[in-house]
């Protein structure tokens, strides 16, 4: 069985863009029964909301991405070269096409 390549490289000179992409690719938070009970008490609900049903099994597990970042095109290119040389290429590269330099 081959494993899924979840390696991602984000190349952008804007830190906020790199942060936004990283946050977008984070696995979803798991429901917390304690937090639901606290919210029910805070908002005077009769019962805490039941956490949404979550699918089970290997296909239901969210992917966890390995995200590398680079702030310059040169640094990004070096990371791509190193990844290919190590036999661990990136599956996806988010690349800002209008960076200085």
URFENNOR-V45008 format. One record per pair of residues at least 12 apart in sequence whose C-alpha atoms are under 6 Angstrom apart, sorted by the first residue. I is the first residue (numbers start at 1). GAP is how many residues later the second one is. D is the distance in Angstrom with one decimal. If there is no record, write none. Layout:
i->I gap->GAP d->D
i->I gap->GAP d->D
This chain:
i->5 gap->86 d->5.9
i->6 gap->59 d->4.9
i->6 gap->60 d->6.0
i->7 gap->58 d->6.0
i->7 gap->59 d->4.8
i->7 gap->83 d->4.9
i->7 gap->84 d->5.5
i->8 gap->59 d->4.8
i->8 gap->82 d->5.4
i->8 gap->83 d->6.0
i->8 gap->84 d->5.0
i->8 gap->85 d->5.7
i->9 gap->58 d->5.8
i->9 gap->59 d->4.8
i->9 gap->60 d->5.6
i->9 gap->84 d->4.7
i->10 gap->59 d->4.8
i->10 gap->83 d->5.8
i->10 gap->84 d->4.7
i->11 gap->58 d->5.9
i->11 gap->59 d->4.8
i->11 gap->60 d->5.8
i->11 gap->65 d->5.9
i->11 gap->84 d->4.9
i->12 gap->59 d->5.2
i->12 gap->84 d->5.1
i->13 gap->58 d->4.5
i->13 gap->59 d->5.9
i->31 gap->20 d->5.7
i->36 gap->12 d->5.4
